[in-house]
Amino acid sequence: MKVTVFHANECDKKKCTSLKMEKQGKCKIVYKIHQIPRGAVVLNPFAEKAVSFEDKELVENKGVVGLDCSWNKVSKSASFFSLSKYHRSLPFLIAANPVNYGKPCILSTNEAVAATFYITGFKDEAKNIMDGFKWGHTFIELNFDLLEAYSDAETSEEVVKIQNDFLKAHEK
């Protein structure tokens, strides 16, 4: 599977999951927008469409593009979000990385890429991405039921419905 990460140079390099993925040969990091492959699924927290099984062929043939930037500065990476028509957001998931453990929807780059693989039916690839991190198995274990439900959904609309039903059931 092809993984490209647009790196904004805004993170602590010692904690950066995309730099570690690159060292492990699991992604290619790019620093210029024009280096992002055309037709790939671009992970965009502002996208209206959620990643789903519908994206399997795109992921398989063109790959996944993650954005590595500070969550505090994500809106400043606006040029990244004008790239492709295949922008996808991720549904509700809980972070397992040491920096944001237990926080909803604030995933590290490797968690976002792994979730995309899992949801689109590439579960072994998702596990492979996470295997390079001591805490990696925790992400899949923590989100297992949701990841399974999302991966069983056929469309983006079904993924969003599963997410909304889950959130409604867990309201306080």
Secondary structure by P-SEA (a helix, b strand, c coil): cbbbbbccccccccccaaaaaaaaccbbbbccccccccccccccccccccccccaaaaaacbbbbbbbcccccccccccccccccbbbbbcbbbbcccccccccccccaaaaaaaaaaaacaaaaaaaaaccccaaaaaaaaaaaaaaaaaacccaaaaaaaaaaaaaaacc
